[in-house]
Amino acid sequence: MSEDMKRKAALAAISELPDEGVIGIGTGSTARLFIAALGERVASGSRYVCVPTSEASRQQAAELGIPMLPDDGPWDIAVTVDGADEVSDALDLIKGGGGAHTREKIVNYSSRRNVIIVDGSKLSRQLGAQWAVPVEVLPFAHLATRTHLAHHGAPTLRQREGAPVRTDAGNLIYDDACGPIAAP
């Protein structure tokens, strides 16, 4: 997605918000643009309080003066805005490629409504055709989890600069290339 298309998608998502309330804020490049636009709304007097899905989103929101609720919940989130890695024709999603999978799921399930921002490059006829499924796992016995995942696909421990990637919760991520998913 070009930067201009991402910005347009973020602004379109802003128009989906209620006049005030609790907003879930996603993680990733498009979510960063949405958070920036939300910060402008808050600076101009809009009354929003946010629940971020990652420490990166929390930090950006704090820098922009967007109030946030505590991490421990429970929350009554009106709408969450986030991106996705892949979207099928049936609107099934693969999410979590940005490393905030578990937190994204918790915030999504706590929301009355979810707005997903994607461009045409993220669309596919069948989920799993373009993107491996990111699976966030506890470090404890992660090799046992990898063995289980290998029965259904080809899991690869995500690495950056020669070391395993850690989520904000300290967990690991396996990218499980399982191919097209018949029944997500």
N, C-alpha and C positions, 0 to 999 in steps of 0.2 A: 504494500500500500504506500503510495507516495505521501510525502509529508503533507501536501495540500489536501489529499483525499482524507488522511487521518484527521486533519484539523476540521474539515467539513463534517466528518462523522461525529467527532467530539461535540461540535456545536449543535448538530442535529439531536444528539443525546441530551444536551442541556434543555432543549425544548420539550423533552419528555418528562421533566421533573415537575413535581407539585410546586406550589408557591412557596412552601416551607416544609421542613421536616427532616427526618433521618434518612441519609443517603449512604449506600454502600459504595465505596470507591475501589475500583479494580487495580490491577497491576499490569505494567507493560507500557510500550511506547504510545499506543493510542490512549490508554487510560491516563498517562501523564498529561496529554493534551486536554483531556476531559477535566482533570483536576485543576489545570491552569484556568480553564474557562469557568469552572465552579468557583475558584478563588476570586475571579473578577466579579462574579455575582455576589459573593459574600462581602467583598470590599464595597460594593455599591448598596449594601443594606439588606440583601436577602438573608433569611434566617434558616440556615442549614446546619446540621450537625452530622458528622460523618463517622462511618466505621470503615477503616482501611483494611485491605486484604494483605498488605505486606508492610514491612518496615520502611521500604523505599517510598511507598505511597503515603505512609504516616509522616515521614520526614517532609515530603513535598507539601502536604496539607498544612503541617505546622508552620512551615516557612511562609505560606500564603495566608496564614491567620484563620484557617478553616477550623472551627471547633470540632472536637472529636469525643466520642463516648469511650469509656473504658473498654479494654479488650475482653473483660470477663463476661460480657453479656448479662442477661438476655437483652436483645434489642428488638424493637418494632421498626424495621427498616421499610420505608415506603417503596424505594426502588434502588437497585444496585446497577451500576453501569460498569461494564468490563468488556474486554475483547475475548476472542476465542482463537484457537489454533486451527480448527477445522469445523465446518458446519455441513451436515448432510442435507439432502433434499427434504428429509423428514424433520429437519431442525434439531437433530441430535448434535451434541457438541463434544469436541475434545478440547479440554482446557487444562491449564497447569503448565504449559510449556515455559512460562516465565519463572517457574520455581515457587509459586505460591499456591499450589494445588489445594492443600487441605484447608487453608484459611479462606480461599475463594469459595470452596464448597460450603463451608459453614456460613459465610456471609450470604451467599446465594440462597441457601435454604432458609435463612432468617428473613428474607425479603419477600414482600408481597408481590413484587414485580421485578423482573430482570431485563435490562436492555443490553443486548450484546452488539458490539460494534465490530463489523468485519467488512472487508471488501471482497470483490469477486475471486481473488486468489485463494481465499479461505474456503470457498464452496466446493463441495464434491458430491457426487451421486451417492456414494456410500462411505460412511464413516470409517476411518482407518486407511483409506486409499492413499492419502497424501502425508499423513502425520503419524508418528509413533505415539502411543498412549503413554503420557508421563504418569508414573506411579510413585507417590511419595511413601517411603518406607522408613521404619525405625532402623537405626544403625544396628541394634541388637538383632542378631540372627538374620541380617539382611541377605546373606548368601543362601539361606534356606528359602527366603522369599523369592530370590532370583531363580532358584531351582524350580519353584512352583510356577513362576511366570513363564519359564522356558517351555512348559507343557502347552502353552497357548500362543507363544510368539518367540521373539528374539530380543530379550531384555539386555540393555547395555547401561552400565552405570555411568551416569552423566559426570563428565570431568571438565575442569577448567584449569588450565595451566598445570596439568599433571596431577591434580588432586581432585577428589570427589567434591561435587557441588553440594553445599549444605543449604537447606531451606532456613527461613527465619526461626523455625522450631528446632533446628539442629538435625533434621532428618535428611536422608539421602533420596535421590531421584533415579529411578530406572526408567529409561525410555524403551517401551516395549513395542517393537515393530511386529505387530500381529497381522498386518494386512487388513483388507476390507472386513468389517465387522457385520455379520449377517443380522444379528439381533442385539443392538446396543442396549 
